[in-house]
């Protein structure tokens, strides 16, 4: 450990920060997309629309049985094939993450919606709101408030999962660090640095999620 | 969309053998990693719930460390960094002379990572058995070890069969990460088939079907196991 070279980290800081930006951007877009699609799936399942509910359930169980890397490979292969032209790996990876994470988010959101008492739905219908309106104005706002800590925890998982873009070589934080590591032959420094940075963000995030959870249950 | 379908490719040599071999590596990697995760995770879960402060602290630090660094980064730490930190001879042994370095490293890395998750499941299982049972054990004169051995653990492990099943399936899916350090397991094999034949659809479909079938089979099997060893009179809620 004596020859630990801090300068390789400092010298390459701009490159590493660019990578970190990609990681954060991907996480943010995937969280938003995942929650939107996940809410949609959860609502379909809860509303018990014939056939559609079954399709949504099948979607969730199907994606949850697959490794994320396989889904990334699938989309990396499919997206250009469908569009008929090559696109950057960022978009195919983003679609993979949204499709994959929506399955997990939908389970969280379904549990959140189920935790709102059904009297609320009856009350909404009684004052003349339609079913979609009841969901939109009464059930979802309450459900989401109680879900924030769990959604945040899932976002941290997703943040860690984005490191898997490594398999298609998208220049996120890990891949940028790996490029430097191999170029300067500084694997020890770079990988330890990457681990520390991930740890700081994830640990801080999980402490905050726990704080929110306590505030909710208080 | 221009694509030449050829499903027969999956049953032709050598690709069929590749799939079988890939599945074999995936399964053996998952099972070996699960042994580590289950054993260590159980010990950690007991430590986190026991009455000794130092043991609680050690287990808590372990869980936070392993849960807050991406598994892929941990895999690289074990594969590229760990041997460098050892004395020269030991480092060389880990890197090259050890039997199947990449596979062994992947097993250990995935096992240690999942142990932190199993620990949390075991801890919540023990908590679900309840403080009343713990006190009852103490009241009839059992020491702490006996309370765990005869009361808390036999109940806790039955309660947490469903979450432990999903932890095992998480290992099964996470075993695909081993391809990044060169273990040619199922996902890597299908990628290889795609690169050799350009039949990506067929190759990835094969992997997708295999993963799903194994997952659903394990789930059905564990549901039967769960029903057979359920504790009578318990709904198994916390």
Interface residues (C-beta under 8 A of the other chain):
Chain A: X1 X62 X65 X66 X67 X68 X69 X70 X73 X74 X77 X78 X81 X82 X84 X156 X160 X161 X163 X164 X166 X167 X174 X178 X181 X187 X188 X191 X192 X194 X195 X198 X199 X202 X203 X206
Chain B: X1 X3 X64 X65 X67 X68 X69 X70 X71 X72 X73 X74 X76 X77 X80 X81 X84 X85 X169 X173 X174 X175 X176 X177 X179 X180 X187 X190 X191 X194 X200 X201 X204 X207 X208 X211 X212 X215 X216
